[in-house]
Amino acid sequence: MALPELIYAPIDGGTIHRYEIIGGKRKFLRFIGCYLGQCNFHKNIDDAIDYIKNLKESQKIQKT
């Protein structure tokens, strides 16, 4: 099994990694979206980007 591969790192923080997961006889491609230590698996990159954007916005709301 390969290690996660960094594919996106926006300037204002967060990362998205591509990760192959083997389940039974199949390989599944998943994306891991992380921001400030909070990470979540997603089926596509768009969902991972939205996850990071939502976490950033919630951090801004908590600061004010």
C-alpha positions as CSV (number, residue, x, y, z in Angstrom):
1,M,0.0,0.0,0.0
2,A,1.4,3.4,-1.0
3,L,1.7,6.4,1.2
4,P,-0.7,9.4,0.7
5,E,0.5,11.8,-2.0
6,L,0.2,15.5,-1.5
7,I,-1.8,17.0,-4.4
8,Y,-3.0,20.4,-3.2
9,A,-1.8,22.9,-0.5
10,P,-3.5,26.3,-0.6
11,I,-1.4,29.3,0.5
12,D,-3.8,30.1,3.4
13,G,-3.5,26.6,4.9
14,G,-4.8,23.1,4.7
15,T,-3.7,20.1,2.5
16,I,-5.3,17.5,0.3
17,H,-3.7,14.1,-0.2
18,R,-4.6,11.4,-2.6
19,Y,-4.7,7.9,-1.1
20,E,-5.3,4.4,-2.5
21,I,-7.1,2.1,-0.2
22,I,-7.3,-1.6,-0.9
23,G,-10.5,-3.3,0.1
24,G,-11.0,-6.9,-0.9
25,K,-10.1,-7.3,-4.5
26,R,-10.5,-3.6,-5.4
27,K,-8.6,-0.4,-5.0
28,F,-10.4,2.7,-3.9
29,L,-9.1,6.2,-4.6
30,R,-9.8,8.6,-1.7
31,F,-8.8,12.1,-0.9
32,I,-7.9,13.3,2.6
33,G,-8.7,16.9,3.4
34,C,-6.9,18.3,6.4
35,Y,-6.9,21.7,8.2
36,L,-5.4,22.4,11.6
37,G,-5.2,18.8,12.5
38,Q,-8.8,17.9,11.5
39,C,-8.8,15.4,8.6
40,N,-11.5,13.6,6.7
41,F,-11.7,11.1,3.8
42,H,-13.6,12.1,0.7
43,K,-14.6,10.3,-2.5
44,N,-13.6,13.2,-4.8
45,I,-11.3,16.2,-4.6
46,D,-14.1,18.8,-4.8
47,D,-15.6,17.5,-1.6
48,A,-12.2,17.7,0.1
49,I,-11.7,21.3,-1.1
50,D,-15.2,22.2,0.3
51,Y,-14.4,20.5,3.6
52,I,-11.2,22.7,4.0
53,K,-13.1,25.9,3.0
54,N,-15.8,25.1,5.6
55,L,-13.3,24.5,8.3
56,K,-11.5,27.8,7.5
57,E,-14.8,29.7,7.7
58,S,-15.7,28.1,11.0
59,Q,-12.3,29.1,12.4
60,K,-12.9,32.7,11.3
61,I,-16.3,32.8,13.0
62,Q,-15.0,31.5,16.3
63,K,-12.2,34.1,16.3
64,T,-14.7,37.0,16.1
